[in-house]
Amino acid sequence: MHEFPTVAEQLDLLEKGASEIIRRSDLAERLEESRKTSLSLRVKAGFDPTAPDLHLGHTVLMRKLRHFQQLGHQVIFLVGDFTSLIGDPTGRNVTRKPLTREEIDENARSYQEQVFRILDRERTEVRFNSEWLDKLGFEGTIRLAAHFTVSQMLERDDFHKRYDSEQPIGLHEFLYPVMQGYDSVALKCDVELGGTDQKFNLLCGRELQRHYGQKPQIVLMTPILEGLDGVQKMSKSLGNAIGIQEPPGEMYGKLMSISDELMWKYWVYLTDRTSSGVESMRAEVGRGELHPMEAKKQLARAIVGDFHSAEEAARADENWARMFQQKSASEDLEEVAVAYADLVGQSGAPGALAVRLPRLLVALGLASSGAEASRKIAEGAVKLDGATASNALIALDRLPARMVVRLGKRARVAVIS
């Protein structure tokens, strides 16, 4: 028998990073039911092993699975070894080239090695959809496909676009959402997770469960994660991805390179911190009680620690700091002493140390006026110890404080006391 947290506590974690839940009221009701019966919900996410390596973008769904797991629910990591033979048409304007069985098997082995960096191996049900889809046979496939019409399939956005632009649609591609939907029937799922681009397929699962006399699964969707550039979705082919098998130092350095704005998305989608916890930290940064770079360092340590270890994350943190100190030393930057009293701003927190960045830029001779300094900060042209500054108020841990302040190609070492 398992004792679950309250429904409100569970939703605080489960709703974090969810772009849509169909339906939230049903999820709350089913969570309450599981508390009363002490029976775990069956929660699955499917992954087609189309490539051997996973990056952080792939782990958004895996982490949401982990959240359900942490709350005591039964999670199912579904390997789409059968559906990979079809090739997921989601988001594609051409028919995907099917993989060979050998390629699928090799990628599936690689996936299983990587996924347990996030999920608890002992509490994860790993299934392959060839278990039931292989057994369907031609008759079973026809009966399954009879639950849907061609017009229903053409309601799917990517099919509709390809049809309108006279791009070919393979008949086998129509079978993909049907097969994915049948996975939910075979596994008797309470909840299925997927990206927003998978909405049509996820709803097919609800439809088929109704046909088979099951209670329709709740659908929880997460957005597609942007890569290091903060613009396009994370993809190795676009060169903006962080692989989960990358060495700790490389992973840490890439995370420190992202923008302050993107950092908050990564906190939401790539960590276990609750929504309220992320908002609390963001408020601290807004009040000047926590420097954005320190928040980013905490993020990098958390993510590297998840995929490697806390010790390796700490070493990566120390090495990164040492590298930047060496960089500033090798540039032989001019040190400028600045009085703290000349830079003081209202921090919003009694006793907190905080200074106005525009005043600091002027004092260092990097900006001619406060107005110019504020404009450069807004443009993202100012960096503090290598991290882009987005807040006019910066918090200090102690006095004296030392930091490398850079505006464009010019830089100074500020010594504040």
N, C-alpha and C positions, 0 to 999 in steps of 0.2 A: 504494500500500500504506500502510495506516495502523497506527501502533503505539499500541495502547491501554494505559491504566494497568492495574494489577493488578485482578483481580476485587474484592478487598477494598476497594481505593481507590474503585472505581466504585460499589460498594454503599454506601459511607459517604455519598456524595452522593445517590444515587438513592433510598435508603431514607428519607432525611430527609423528614419530613412525610407519608410514606405510611401510610395507615391499614390497608391490607391489600394483599398481593401474592398473586396466584393464578398459579403458586406460586413462592415465593422460591427454592426449590431449582432450579426450571426456569429462572428468570432467571439464577441464578449459572451454571448449566450452559451457557446460551446465550451469556452474556458470555464464558465461557471458550472456547467454540467460535469466537466472533468474533475473539478474540485469536489463536487458532491459525491461522485462515484469513485474518486481516486484512480480513475483510468486516464492514461496519457492519450493525447491526440496523436494521430498518425500524420506526420508532416513530411512531404517529399519535395525535392527539387531534382530535376533531371538535367544531365549534362551529356551531350554528345561528344565523344572523344575524337574530335576532328583535328586536333593538333597535340603534340606531346607536352608542351609547356603551358603552364597557367600563369597569368599575371594578376595583379591586384584587382583589376576590373572583374575578373571571373569570380573573385572571392566574396563579392558583395552578397550574393545569394548563399554561399557557403556559410558566411558569418551569420546571416539571418537564421539559417538552419541551426547554427551553434546556439543562438539566443533561445530558440525553442528547446534545444537540448539542455541548456543550463537551467531552464525552468522546469525540467522534468518530463518533457514530452518525447515521444519516440520519433526520431528523425530517420528518413530513408534517403540515402544517397543513391540516386538511380542513374546507372550508366546506360546511355542510349545506344547500346551496341547494335541493336536491330535498326533503329531509326536512322543511325548514321549511314546505313546502306542506302537510304532514300536521300538524305541530305536535307537539312533544315532550310527551307526557302525564305525564312524570315529576313526582311531587309535587303533582299537581293533582286536585281533586275534581270538576272540570267539564271538558268538552271545550274545548280551546284553539281560539280563532278562528284559522283559517288566514290567513297573510299573502298579499298579492298578489305576483305575480312582480316588479312594479316595486319594492315595498317591500323584498323580499328582495335584489334586485340592488343597491339603494342602500345597504342595511345592510352587504352583503358588501364593497362598496368601502371603506366606513368601517372595517370590521374589518381589512382588509389594511393600511390606512394605520397603524392603531394597533399591530398585532401586532409590527411590526418595530422597535418600541421595545424589545422583549424578545429576539426571535429575530434571528439573522444572516440577512439577506435573501438573501445569495448561497448560503447552505447550507441553505435551507428549501425543501422541495417543497410548493407550494401546489396543492391539488386541489379540485375541486368534484364532489360526488357525483352531480350530474346527468349527468356524463360516462358513467356506466355504468347508473344507475337509469333514465334516459330511454330507454335502449336495451332494457331488459328486456321492455317490452311487456306485454300482458295475459297472454299464455301464460307468459312468464317469471316474472311475479309469482305466478301460481297455483302453478307448480312450486316456487318459493321458499317460499311459504306452507305448502306441503304437508309441509315438514320439521318443522312445529310443530303442536301441538294446542291447542284452546281451553282445556283444563284446564291446560296448561303456562302459557298466558298469564295465567290467573286465579291462578297461584301468585305472580305479581308483586304486591307489597304494595299499591300504589296501586290497581291494577285490582280486587284482592280486596276492599279497603275500599269502593270505589265499588259493586261488585256486591252486597255485603252490605247496604249502606245504600240500595240501589235507586236509585243515581245512574246516569244514562245513560252508556254507554260506546259511542262510535262505532266501527263496524267498522273504519274506516280507522286508528284508534288502535292496534289490534292489529298493524298493518303496520309501525309505527314501529320497534320493536326488531328486527324481521326485516330491515328495510332497513338499519338501523345495522349489524347483524351482517354483511350482505352487503358493506358498505364494506370490512370487514377482509379478505374474500375477494378483492375486486377489487384491493386494494392489497398483498396478500400480506404482511400485518403480522406482525411478530414480537412487538410489544408494543402494547397500546392503553391509553391513560390516560383516566381519568374520575373523576367525583366518586362518593362512596359511594352517592348516590341513583341512580347509573346502573348499579349492579351487574348487574341483570337483563339490560339491553341489552348490556353488555360480555360477559357469559357467552353470549349468543346468538351473538356473533362466534366464540367458541371452538367452539360447537356446529356452526355452518355450515362453518367451516374443516375440521372433521373430515369432514363430508359431501362436501366438495370435494377431499379428499385432501391437505389442507395440514396442517402442524404447528400445533396450536392455539396461538393467541397468549397471551402472558403478560398478565395484567390487573393494572394498578397503579392503586389508587384513593387519592384524597386526600379529606380531610374537607371539609365546607362551612365556609367562613371566616366567623367572626362579624364584625359591623360595629363601628363606633366605640363602641356601647353595651356591647359584650362579651357580649351576650345573644342577639339575633336575628341571622340570617344577613345578610351585607352585601347591602343592596338600596337602590337610589335611591328607591324608593317609600316605604321606611321612614325615609328621611332619615339613614341611618347609613353611607353609602358614601363612598369616596374615588375620584373619577373619575381615570383615568390621563391625561386631557388637562387636568386642573385646573392653574392656574398654580402654579409652585414654592412660593411663599409660603403659599398655601392648603393645598396638600398637606402641607407641612412642619408647619404649625400644627395640622392635624387629627391628624397622627401623634403630635404631642407631647401631644395631649389624651387619648390612650388610657390605660387603667390599666396599672400595672406588670406585672400578670399577663398581660394580653392582649399586651403587648409581646413576650413570649417566643414566642407563637404566630406573631406577625408575623415575627419573626426566622427562624422555621423555614419558614414557607410563602411569604414574600415576598422572601427574599434568597437569595444563592448560597452563603452560609456553610454548611459541613458540619455534620452533627449533633454531631460531637465539638467543633467550634468554638463552636457555640451553648452546649453544656453547659459548656465551659471558661469562657465569659463569664459564664454564670449562676452558676458557682461563685465567680468573682471578686466578683460582687455580694454573694453570700451571706457571703463572708469580709470584706466591707467594703473591699475593695481597689478597687472600682469603684462609683461612685455610680449608682443606677438611672437617674437623669436623664441621666447621661452616656451610659449604654447606649442610652437612648431617643433621644438626639441622634444617636448613631452610626447607629441604625436609620433615623431620618428622613433623614439625609444620604445613606445608601445607597440608599433607595427613590427619593427625589427625583432623585438622581444617575442612576439607571437610566432614568427616564422623561424627564429633561431633560438636565442635564449636571452634572459635578462642580462647575463654577464657579457655576452657578445654585443648587446645593444649599448651597454655602458661603455665598452671599449670603443665602439664606433662613434659614440658621442664624444669621448675624450680625443680620439684621433681627428675628428672633424674640427673640434675647437683648436687643437694644436696646429692643424694645417692652416687655418685662417690666421692664427697668431703669427705663424712663420711667413705667411704671404704678406701680412702688413709689415713685418720686420724687414723682409727682403726688398720691399718697395722703398724702405727708408723714409717712411712718412713723417711729416712734421708733427710734433706733439704740441698741442695748444692747451694751456691751463685755463679753465673757465670756472668762475665762481658759481656755486650752486644757487646762491641767492639771486643771481641775475637771470636765472632760467626757470625759477619756480612757477608752477601753474597750479590751479585748483585740481587736485587729484580726485576729489569726491570721496576720499577715504581718510579719516583722521590719522595722522601720523605716517601716512604712506609717502615714500620718496618718489617724486615725479617731476619731470621738467618738460618745458615746451620745446618741441623739436624745431619750430621755425626760429625761435630765439637762439637755439644752439647753432643752427646753420649760419645765421648772421654773425654770431660771435666767432665762429671758425673761419669766417671770410669766404664761405662757400655760396652765400646768397647775399645780394645787396640790400634786401629788405624782407620784412616779414611776409609781405604779400607774395613776393617772388618765391620765397621758401615754401609757403602754403601751396602755391600752384605746383611746384615741383613735387611736393609730397603727393598731391592728388594725382599727378601724372605717373606716379610710381617710379620716379627717377632717383629717389633717395634710398640708400641702403645703410643699415646698421649691422656691423659685424657680418656682412655678406647677405643679410636677409632684407628684402624690400620692406620699407616702412610705410604703413598705411594710416597711422594714427598720429595726430599732431601732439598727443600727450604720450610720453614714454616713461615707463616705470623703471626705477633703479632698485637693485637689491640692497645696495650699501653705498656708503661714501668712504673714501673717494671711489669714483667709478671711472673705468677706462673703456673706451669703445672706438672702433674704426667707423668713421662717418664718411660716406661717399656720395657725391652728387655728380652723376655723369662720369667723366674721366678724372675728376679731381677728388682728392681724399685727404683727410686729416685724422690724427688720433686725438680724440677729446679726452682730457683728464679733468674730471669734474670733482670739485672738493668744496 
